[in-house]
């Protein structure tokens, strides 16, 4: 089938759906994006108010895939990639009433107060330990086995809170952190593997994945606007509500409010909780491994100060280990990372409440909690911000546990049974911005037969 004879329905106008559509358009493959809400961009939202620029969805991404660089190169002139200030290399960890810099090398790992002396010695012996044999081993068990309990508590646990708002005893590295998992499986060691991998030659494409933190000049929504302009707003149907999708002998029929069309392909980018409603013809039993996927519920709080007089904000931000028993997951120093996020001399900080192991509060109770915690962790005498905005996300972050294997297998089985159906989104292929951008290109390749 020629590309112009294909017709693709993309369900969801988040970053996955938009990048998939952008790539399909380059191949001259017709498509329509169906979005149930009035907002294009999924959870991405950038807002200017009172001299501040803040996000109500993702605050940044990591250039962990070369597709990120490729996308911004193609959108040059419409939006601009902004790499975080070098201060982002410094990460703070809260321990026993104060912040400590997370060590970035073996030397720092030996001198830091974050880890016990016993575990510092374990770190020195890490390259000589046997690799694991259980593919479903939890991250907590893997780290304790190779590095020790204090390394888990004060390096990995806050890291997982920062990325997944999750629990290391649930997260499985094979699915959630495949690069870490493969270091041990391929090289037998985290430390030795990282050193060997650094020495291996990289092709020019792989070099693009620098691992740097990024945003977009003017906020992440500028990326959404640029993609929308390239895609063409006429190809995006918003406020379309729940669709009725029916498989045909060849292709699919989609019905909805003012919609009755047939398509050769249907791409779903919705969360797992909506899949059963969209595709009832697949059957509950076949969809069960997908429907079981857990999500962390998170409330993010954007806090702006026109004049900042407390602790220096000379880092990416601070993460708070679960064992420290505080009520915040951590804080990002957004005005340090990126330009024009706060007035000169001021600060824009984003903090997070909830996750898999903490209560998600609302209203006055949430504001009182944040005020109390910010005084303690940021050294504020008074909590009188010039901006205080909250946004709760029920389906914030997919949790990649041991059930990921059956979920991936179920997706492959369903797609094989219904040719032209692609089940995508953050329930498979990673949760980060870079993963979503990469998946958008992969979707195009699959449909184009590349």
N, C-alpha and C positions, 0 to 999 in steps of 0.2 A: 504494500500500500504506500503510495506517495505521501509525502508529508502534508501537502495541501488537501489531501483527502481525509486526513485524520481530524478529529474534533474532540477537544479535551475539556472536561469539566473539572475545575479545581475547587474543592470545598474548603473554604477558609482563606481569608486575606491577611494572614500573618506573614512573617518573614519567609517561611518555607514556601507558601503559596505564591507570594510575590516574586521570589527569585526563580521559582519553577516557571512561572509565566514569562518572566523577562527572558529566560533562556529559550523557551519554546518560540517566542516571537522571533528570535534571531534565526530559527530554523524554518520560519514561515509555517508553523503548525498552528492552526486556529484554536482558540481556547476561550473559555469564559470562567471567571472567578465568581463563586457564589459565597457571599458573606452574610451571616444571619443578622449581624448588628449593623449599625450605621457607620461604624468606625473602620477605616482601612489601616491595617498594621498590626492587628492582633493586640497583644498586651503592650506593645510599644507606644509610649506617649511622652512627648516633650512639651513643657509648659514654661512660659515666661511670665513672671509676676513680681512686681515690687523690686525690680533690679536683679532678680534671681532667675536662673535657668535650672529646672529640675525635671527628673524623669519619674513617671508613674509605673513603669515596667522595668525591663532590663536597664541597668545603668551603664554598662560597658560590655565589651566582648574581648576575646583574646585571638590574636592572629595565629591560630593553631592549625589553620588549613590554608594552602595557597589560593584557594578559591576566593577568599576574602579580598586579597590583593587584586586578583583578576577583576572582581566585581567593581571595586572602586576605580580601577583603571578605566573600565568601560563606562563608568558614570562620571568621569572627570568633567568638570564644568557644571554638573548638576548637584553634586554634593562632594564634600571633602573629608577624607579619612583623617581623623585626628588621633595621633599616637600619644599616650599618656606621658606626662612629665616623668623624668627619670626618678623622681621621688617614689614612683610606684614600685620600684624595685625593693623598697623597704616595707616589710609587713610587720605589724605589731601584734603581740599576743598578750592577753591579760592573764596575770598570775599573781595571786596573793596580794591584791590591792594595788598593782601597778602594771604599767606596760613594759614589755621587753621586746626587742627586735628579734624576729625569727631568723636564726642563722642561715646563711646561704652557702656555706661550705663546711668541710670537715673541721677546720680550725675553729670556726664559730660554734660548731656543734659540740666541741669538747669544752669550751669555756662558758657557754650559756648557762644561766641558772634555770632554764626551762626543763632540763632533763636531769635525771638522777645520775650519780657517778657510775652506778652499775650499768645503766643503759648507755652511757657514753662509751664505756668499754665494749658493750655489745655492738655499738655503731662501728667501732674499729674492726670488729670481727665479722661484720655483715657480708663482705665479699666472699667469705669462706663457708657460708652456710649452704646447705642443700636447697635446691628449689622445691617449691610445693608441688603436690600431685593432685590436689583437689581443685577442679576448675570452678566450683561453687564456693570456695573458701571466702569468708567475709573479709572485708578490708581490715576490720579490727583484729581478726585472728592472724592475717597475713603480716600486719605491722608488728604485732606483739612477737610473732615468731622470728622476724628478721631484725627488728630494731628495739623492741622493748615497750613496756607499758607507758612510761612517761613520754616517749616519743609519740605514741598513739594519742595520749591525752593533750599534749601541748603543741603538736605539729599537725598531725593528720586530722584529729577531731575538729579543730577550728577550721581547717582547710575544707573539710566536707561540709561544715556548717555554712561556710562562705559560698560554696558552689551549689550544693544540693539542699541546704537547710536540713540535712539528713543525719542518719545514725550510722556510723562506721560498722556497727555490728549487723546491719541489714544490707548495706551496700556491698556489691560483689565486683571487684576490680576487673574481672574478665569483660564485663559489660559496661561498667560505669567509668573505669579508668584503664582502657585497653593498653595505652602506652606504658603505664606503670606495670601492668600485668605482664606485658611482653618483654619488659626489661628482665624480669626474673626468669621467664620461660625461655627466652632466647640466649641470654648471657649468664644466667644463674645468679644475678645480683643486681640490686638497685644501683649501688655506688659504682661497681665495676662496669655494669652495663652502660651507665650514663657516660663514663669516661671513654669506653670503647666506641659508643655510638657517636660521640663528639668527634672522634678521629676519623670516622668513616666518611668517604667522599659523598657529597650531596649534589644532585643535579640542580640546575638553575631553578626549576619549578619548586623543588623541596625547600630551597633557601628562602623562598618567600614567606614560609611559615616561621616567623621570628619568635612567636610566643609573646609578643608585646601586647599590652592592654590597649584597646582602642575605643573610640567613640566617633562621633561625627560632629564637625563644626556646626554649632547651632542646635545640637541634640540629635538623638538617634532617629527621631521622626523625620529629619531631613532625608535620611536614606529611604524611608517609606515614600515620601513625596517624590523623590527622584525616580524610584522604581515605578510608581503610579503614572508619572508623566511618560516614561518610556513604554509602559505597557499599554497605556491609553485607558482613561477612565470609562470609556464606552464598553470596555471588555470586563468591567467589574460590576457585578450586580449586588448591591447592598440591601439590607433590610428584607432579605428574602425568606427569613424564617426557616422552619424545619422543612427539608426537602423530602420528597418521596422518590426513591431510586429503585428501579426495577431492571434486572438483567434481561437482555434479549438474546436471540440466537447469536447475533453479532452486535456487540456494544451494549448500551444502557439507555434506558428512558428515564428522564428526570422531570418530575412535576412539582409545582409549587405555586405560590402566589404569582399569577401572570407568567408562569413558566411551564412550557411543555415542549421539550426538545429531546433529541437523541444524540448520543455521543459515542465515539469509538473507545474513549478512555475516561475513567473517573479517578481523580487523585484526591484522596482524603488527607487533610492535614490537621484534623480536629483531635481533641484529647480522647483518651480511651473511653471515657464515660459517655461520649456521644456516638461512638461507633455502632453500638447495638441499635440505637434509634435510627441511624442513617441507613444501616444495611441489615434490616430484619430478615431478609431472605437468606442470609448466611447461616442463621440459626444460633441460639444461645450457647449451645454446647461447643460449637466451633469457635465462637467468640469469647468463651469463658477465660482462656489464658490472657486475652487482651483486656477484658473488663476488670480483671483482678489487679491491674497495675495501680500502685499507690502514688499519690501526689502529696507533696508538702504544701500545706496552706500557710501563706506568709503575708504579713502586713508590712509594707514599707512606709517609712516616715521620712519625708524630706523636711529638713530643718535649716532655715536660713538666718544668719546673723549679719547685720550691716556692719557691725564692728566686733571683731573677735579678739578677746582678751585672755583666753584660757591657754591650755597647753599648745605647744607648736604642732601644727598639722603638716609635718614633714615626712609623710608616708602615704602609702596606698590607702591605709586605713587600719583599723584594729579589729581583731577577731577574738571572741570570748569563748573559751572551751566550756563544754557542757558541765564539767566537774567543778567549775568555779561558781556554779549556781547563781548566775545573774539572769536577768529577764530579757536581755537583748542578745541577739546573735552576733552583733558586731556593728561597725560603722565604717562607711566609705567617706573619705575626705575628697569629695567631688571637686571642690574649688581648688584643691592642690593638683589634682590629676589633669583637669582640663580648663581651658581658658573661658573667661566670661561667664562663670557659673555663679558669681556673687559680686557685689560692689567691691571696689578697691578697699582693702583692709578688712573685708568681711569674710564670711565662710559659708559654704553650702555643704552640709553633712547629710548623708542618707543612712538611716539605721533600720534594722529589721527585727520584727517580733514574730514569734510563732515557730514554724518548722515542725519536724516530725516528733520532737520531744518536749515542746513548750506550748503553753496555751496561747491562742490568738485572740487578743483583747480588742475592744472597740470603744469609741466615744471617750467620755471623760476618764474612764478607768485606764484606757490606753495612754491618754495624754499625761495623766498623773504618773503612770509607771515610767514613761519615757523621760519625763522631767526629773524624776528621782534618780534614775539610772545615769542620765547624762551628767548630772552634777558630780556623781561619783567617778565615772570613768573618764570624763573630759576635763575635770577640774574646774567646773563652772561654779561661781559663788551664787549666782542667780540664773534661773532658766527663764529668760524673757526673749524668745526668738522673734524675729521680724517676719518669719514665714514658718508655718507648721501645716503640712499637708500629708494626709494619709491615703493609702490605697491598699485594699485587701484583695488577695488573689486566692480563690479557692483551689484552683488547679495550677498552682504556681510552678512546681518543679517535679517532673517524673522521677521516681525512685527506682534505680536499676539494681534490683536484688536478684536472688537465685531464681526467681520466676521469670527472669528475662529470657532464658533459653527457650522454655516452652512458648513464651509470647512470640519470639522471633520465628520459631517453627510454625506456629499457628498462622502468622502473617504470610509466610511463604506458601503454606498449604492453601490458604484462601485465595491468594493471588494466582496460584496455578489452576485452581478450579474455575475462577472467573477471569479469563484473559482480558486485559485492559484495565483491571482494577488495581490501583496502587495504594496501599495503606502506609502513609508516611506521617510526618510530624514528630514531635519530641518523644513519642512512645517507642521510637526505634531510631538508631543511628546517632544518638547523642543529644544533649540538652542545650549546648552552648550556641551562641550566635553563629560561630564559625561552622558548627555542625549543621545548622539549619541552611546556611548559605551553600555549603557543599551538597547537601541533600537536594536542594533546588536544581543544581546542575545534573546530579545523578538521575533525577526524575526525567529531565529532558533527554538525557542519553538513552534511557530505557525506552522512552516513547519513540525517539528518532531511530532506534535500533542500532545505536553505536556501542 
